[in-house]
């Protein structure tokens, strides 16, 4: 049998006793809605308790959810943590500019990939066989199903074309990392300014 992530939230900085009461109400609601299903209902009926990790206050919902799912045990308990509730974050122009650059690079990569594959297959159809530059196998062109070698599985397009793709993909990765760094800094600053928290109760339900 498997497991599915289960969660709900309790608004505001409530004491843990209220969180525990909310957990019990959720178990009763799940029982009414889903029935018992021999212990595999994939909801809060399948765990026995909720652990209080309220000393953990996370920057945002995503961090709180990851912590809960990484530490909760199927069949045993879900975990309750707090995370900061922030106002809408003002996005600086530098972030918007980088986001635009990323979309542009991703578009270029897709176009270049399509162009390389199209040219390879167009050239291949003018021949009876295509030689793989990796394993030296000769592949009949009427058996081609893309640019991958049917023997070794490697891409058969030219090394120079692969280098062009790799260089462009490297730029995509670098830009994406810069965006994630700025986004994390913005979330951290917003969380530092916020005094609002709420509870997340999350874990794994057997199904």
N, C-alpha and C positions, 0 to 999 in steps of 0.2 A: 504494500500500500504506500501511497505517497503523502505529500504534505503541501499545504498552500498557505501563503502568508495571510494572517488575519490581523486586523487592527481597528482601533477607534480612538477618538480624541475626547478629552475632557477640557473644556475651555476654562481659562483663568488659572490662577495659582491656588488651586484648591488643596486642602489637606489630604493626605493619602487615604484617610478613612473614607472620604467621599469618592475617591478614585476606586477603592475596593468595593464600595457599594455600587458604583456604576458598572464595575466588572460583573458583579453578581446579577444585576439587572440585565446585562447583555447576555449572560449565559441563559437566563430564563427566556428572554426574547428569542434567542436562537433555537431553544427547545420547542417553543411554540411555532416558530416559522418553519423549521427544518425537520423536526422529529429527531430521534436519537440515532437512527441509521447504524446501529451496532457499533457505535463509537467512531465512525468514520464520516461524520457530517461536515468536516472541513470548516468548523467554526469554533467559537469559544467553549462549547460543551466538551471539546476534546482535550482541554487542559484543566488542571486541578486548581491552579492558583495564579496570582500575579505577584511578581517580585518588585519591591520598591527600590528603584535606582534613581530616586528623585534628586539625589545629590549631583547627578549628571545633568548639566544644562547645556544643550547643544546649540550651535549657531543657527541651524535651520532644521526643517522637517526631514530633509534627505539624510542628514547626518544622524539624527535621532532614530530614524527608521533602520538605517544600516546597523547601528549599534544593537538595536533590539533583535533584529533578525540574525545577527552574527552570534548573539549570546543566549538566545532563548532555546529551550529544548522541547522537541516534539513530545507530546503526551504529558509533559510535566507542568510548565508554567510559561506565561507570557511575561514581558518586562515592561515596567512603567518608567518613563523618563520625561524630562522636561525639555522644551526647546523654546528659543526666543521667537516672539512674534514681532515682526518689524513692519514699519510703514513701507509704502511703495518706494523702491530704490530708484533714485534719479540716475539715469544712465549717461555717463559722460560722452562727449563727441568722439574721444579716442576709441572708446569701446565700439561705438557704432561704426566708425571707420574700419576697425579691424574686422568686425562682423561682415561688412561689405566686401572686404578683401578676401575673407575666407570663402564666401559664396562665389566670388569671381574665380578663385583658384580651383575650387571644386568643379565649377563649370568647365574650366579649361582642361582639367584632368579628364573629365568624362568625354569631352570632345576629342582630345588627343587619343585616348584609349580606343574610341570608336573608329577614328581615322586610321590608326595603326592596324587594328584588326581587319578593317575593310580592305586596306591596301594589301595586307598579307594574303587574305583569301582570294582577292582579285588576281594577284600575281600567281598564286598557287593553282588556280583553275586553268591557267595557260600551260601547265605542265602535267605530266603523268604521275610524277612522284615529287614529294618534298622531303628534303633531308633535315633531320633534327640536329641542331648544332650541339646538343648536349650528349646524346647517346649514339649519334650517327645513323640511327635507323632511317630507312626510306619508307615514307608513308604514302600510300596511294591517295591521290587527291580526291577521288570519289568516296573515300572513307573519312575525310576530314569532317570533324564536328566542332569547329572552332580553331583556336590557335594552340591548344595543348597537344603534346605528343601522345599518341595512343599507346606507346610503349613505356616511356619513362614518366609521363605526366607533366614534364616541364614545358614552359611556354616556348614556342618555336620562332617567335618573331626575333628580329635582329637584336644584337646586343646594344647597338646604339639607340634603338627605339626603346628598349627596356630601361636604359640609362635616363632617357628623357622623361619617361614615366616616373622613375624613382626620384629624380631631382624635383619634379613637380609635386610628387607626393610628400617629399620632405618639407617643402614649403607649406603645404597644407597642414602637416603635423605641427610645425613650428608656430604657425599662426593660431591654430586651435589651442595650443598650450598657453600662448600669450592671453587669449580670450579667457581661458579657464582661470588663469592666475588673477586677472583683473576682476573677474566675477567673484572669486573667493574673497578677495580683498574688500570688495564692495559689501558682500554679505557680512563679513566679519565686522566692518565698521558700523553697519546698520544695527547689528546685534549688540555691539558695545553701547550704542546710544539708547537701545530699547530696555525698558524695565518690565515689559510684558512677557509672560511665559504661559505656556499651556502644556498639558500632559499628552503624551502619546503612549498608548498601550498596544504593544505589537508582539507577534511571535509566529508560531507555526501551528496550524490545525491539521489534524490527521484526516485524510480523505481516501 
